[in-house]
């Protein structure tokens, strides 16, 4: 299972939110590149980089930070947040993203999302499946649809999607464990490479996610709050 630390960006700073609520913003570092370099120095290979300004503004914003991390580290970066147009996705890839995550766009413009999947390939495009009470949320989690998360993932698997990041918004930033039952259901009903996101608070959470069969696990606040150390992750990055 891949270990994937997260950096979320607002106004150029490394922040964390709770349950996607922008009013809960907590700044952990003024310079995301410093954080990325520290991850790399501790043996981390992968990074989940989220442009929260982009998510809220409906277009890519923090591409310069993506570029600085991509050019000054060897981290493999998946990038998301505000990817809503052909121009947005072009900018993301040109500035060093190895993969791009599309969530809202997959709901709001499925034709465009599937065109990206065809153009860039199934290893480059990740489906973002963010849900609250099993219903897919969009627009930086500010809006909720009536689409069931498992049906959503299953439908896109039939269209060729291979990678899915699934976040249970109710767990995000709460440090109370991940949505293991939901992940079990997804993996029982699909064959996607599932990346768990939200709620990881301990090494035991990571072991459970590995046992369930997740391809990767994204870790955010647990690192920044010292619940899991980078030394721990260095030892576990290939569980």
N, C-alpha and C positions, 0 to 999 in steps of 0.2 A: 504493500500500500504506500502510495506517495504521500509524503508529508509536505503540506503547502501552506506556509505562513501567509498572512494577509496584510496588505497595507491599503487602508482606505484614505482617500485624499479629499479634503475640503480646503479651499483657498491655499493650495500648495502645501498644506500641513498634513502630517500623519495623525489621524483621529480614529476614534471608535464611537459608534452609536449604540444605543440599546433599542432593540426591536425596530431598527430602522428609523427611529424618531430623531429628526435633525436637531430638535431642541435639547437632546441629551448629549450633544457633542462634547467629547473630552479630547483635548490635544495631548498627544504623547511625545511628539517630536516635531520641531519646526522644519526639519529637513528629511524627507522620506528617503533620499539617497543614503544618508547615514544609516538608517534602519536597514535598508537593503544590503548595504555593505557588511553590516554586522551579521545579518542572516548568512550571507555567503561565507564570511570568515568562520562561521560555526558549522560549515559543511552542508548548509541548505542548498538545494539545487533548483527549487521551484518557488514561484511567487505568484500570488493572486493579488492583482492590483486593481483597485476599484476607484473610478472617478465619480465620487458622489456629487460633485458639482455638475458633472455631465448628466448623471441620472436625473437630477432635479431640473436641469435646463434643457433636456431633450436633445443634446448634441455634445460631442466630445469637447472637453475643456482642458484637462490637465495632460495633454499629450507631450508637453515638454518634459514633464517629470518622468513619463514613460520612457522617453528618449534618453534622459540622463541615466536612468537605471539600466536600460538595455545596453547602452554604450560603455558604461563604467563598471558593470558587473557581468558575470557569465550566467546569471540566473535565467531560467526559462520562464517567461512571463505569460500568464493568461490575463487578459485585460478586459474589463467590462465597465459599463456605466455610460449611458448616453449614446450608444452606438445605434443610430436611427436612420442613417442614410449611406449611400454608396461612398460618399465623401468621407464620412466618419470612419467607416471600416478601412478605407484606403489609408487614411491618416494613421490609424492604429497600427496597421501592419508596417507602414513605412517608417514608423518610429520605434519599431522593435518588438512588437507583440508577437509571440510565437503562436498564440491562440487568442481568439476573441469570443467573448461570451455575449450572446444575445438573449434577452428575456422579454422585455416589453415588445420589441420589434417582432418577435415570433408570434405574439398575440395579435398585435395591431396591423402587421403587414406580413402575413405568412408567405406571400408570393416572393417578396424581397428576401426574406430570411432563407427560403429554399434556394433562391438564386445564388446567394452567398455560399450556401452549402455546396452547390454544384460548381461554382467558380473557384473557390479556395480549397475545397476538399473536406472530407469528414474529420480529418485529424486537426484541422485549423479552426473549426467552428464548434463552440460549446453551446448547448441549450441551457439557458438559465431558467430554472424552475423554482421560483420563490413563492412560497405559499403561506397562507394564514388560515387556520381551520380547514386545511386541505384545498383551499381555493387560491388559484394563481393570482399574485399581486403584480402590479406594473408601476411604471413611472416613479422609480425610486421608492417603491413600496407604498406610495401615497394613494394608489387606487387598487381596488380589488374586483376581480372578475367573478364569474360563476363557474369557471372551468376547474374541474377536479384535477389535482396535481398528477395523479397516476394516469388518468386518461390523457392528459396533456403530454406526458412523457411517452406513453405508449403510441400516441398518434404520430409524434415526430420520429420515433424509432422506425415506424413503417415508411417514413420519408427518407430514411438513411442516416439519421443522427446517431452518433456513436458515444459522444461525451455529454454528460449532464451534470451540472452543479445544482444540487437541490438544497435549498435553505428553508427551514421552518422558522418563519419570522418570529414566532412566539418564543423561540429558544435563543434567538440571536442576541449575543451580548449578555446573556443571563447567567452564564457559567453554571448551568444546572444539568448538563448532559445533553446529548443530541437526540434526535427523533428516531430512535433505533427501530421502532415498530414500523414507522413509515418507510424507512430505508429497506427493511426486510420485505415489505409488500412490493416496493418498486422492483427489487431484485428478483422476487419470485415471479413477477408478471412481465418483466422485460429482460433483455440481455445487454443493456447499455453499460458503459463504463461510468459508474456512479461516483461522484465526488460529493462527500458529505460536507455540509457547512452549517454552522450555528450551534452553539451550546457546548462545544468541547471544552472541558475544564480540567482534565487530568489525563495522565498516561493510560489509566484504565479505560477511559472513554475511547482512546485510540485503539486499544487492543480489541474492544468490542466491535468497533467499526470494521477493523480488519477481519475479525471472525465472521461478521455478517457478509462480507464480500465486497465492501466499497473499494473502488480503485484508488481513491485518494481521500484525504481529509484536510479541510481548510481550518486553520487555527488563527484566531485573532486576539481577542481580549485576554485569553488565558496566558498568552505570552507577555502582553503589555502589563498585566497585573501580577506577573510573577508566579502564576499557578503552575505553569510549565516552563522550564528553562530551556534556553537554546542548546545547552549541553545535553539535556535529555533528548531533544529532537535530533541532535546530531547522531546520537546512538540509535535512534529509532527510525531514521529517515528511510531505511529499508527494512521494515519490520519482517 
